[in-house]
Amino acid sequence: MLTPTQLATMLKLQDGMNIKVNPNWLTAGYAYLRAAMIESVEGIEHHGWKWWKAQHKDLPQLQMELVDIWHFALSHIIIEYQGDIQQSATTIAEQLASQRTSLMFDGLEYHFNQLAILDNLELMAGLCAAKRFDVPLFIKIVEQAEMDSDELYRQYVGKNVLNFFRQDHGYKDGSYIKVWSGREDNEHLVDVLNSLNISLSDYSDQVYVSLQQRYPS
């Protein structure tokens, strides 16, 4: 289960990135759950579902889609509580602590703990289309994609901090250097994440500092 520190860190990072994109993001009317719906469908594609052709599950890409969905979900939840990060964290923690394994949608009860990952991704897409997001369902899908809460946290922080880093180093005006020492920034990020302990209270800051130390001066 995601810890209070992890929840607080992710929500603060998400709020900070959204502010960087648009200081008035809370009232901008962005369709975060529409974005999450699209990512859910892309997750289905990465898993593979077509019975009329050979397909191979691309687990890393599916996991990346889930991390993207979490970015959009956190944004939606923060908006629901009018920018109150603490209340957002409390709500997510309460939903996780409930250990609920079913939900009602369109008059039917879905026991998502008993459904396959494709069915759950489809259910999540439907909920997002109806402007709803269910945290326990999402965490179940994360588990079915062979991730635990710590791995979700690690990948989320990594992607968020890299986005910050790119923006701070000229991504918007084109001066950012994406390839360092013959390797893309994503590859450097993997090394950084593997070298740090996620239990650090300043984990996200340490990721940023480590990227800074590697970046060409």
Disulfide bonds with the S-S distance in Angstrom:
none
